[in-house]
Amino acid sequence: MIRENITEKKDPVEMYYPMLNQIKPEILVMSQAAIDRSKIIAQNCLKQYMLKSNPGQATKVAEWLSEGKKYKSHGKGIDYDEAKNVLKLNVEKIDPNTPLWNKIWE
């Protein structure tokens, strides 16, 4: 992100020195490794289950979920319409007036 801001947005590199001085390089490496691993896990699960018939979409969704641009927070909810129409996931809409809905939310 910093590299992108410096090269594309022409941010002065000096403005990032205070922040970068507080981050140990091994933390950056570990963080990127965790992101990469979670992307692989998401992609494999999507290809095996929800996007079994569309592996290309599984790759796109895994990227969207892990890159932090489209979905900036792990806690952001993805509703039915977005899951079905944007992410193209194989999802089922459950009627909120059913026992199954109540069990899921419990």
Residue pairs with C-beta under 8 A, 6 or more apart in sequence:
2 16
2 20
5 11
5 16
6 12
6 13
6 16
35 66
38 66
39 62
39 63
39 65
39 66
40 62
42 61
42 62
42 65
42 66
43 58
43 59
43 61
43 62
46 57
46 58
46 61
46 62
46 89
47 55
47 58
49 90
50 58
50 89
50 90
50 91
51 57
51 58
51 61
51 88
51 89
51 90
52 90
54 88
57 87
57 88
61 87
61 88
61 89
64 70
64 71
64 87
65 71
71 78
78 87
80 91
80 93
83 89
83 91
84 91
84 93
94 100
94 101
94 104
95 101
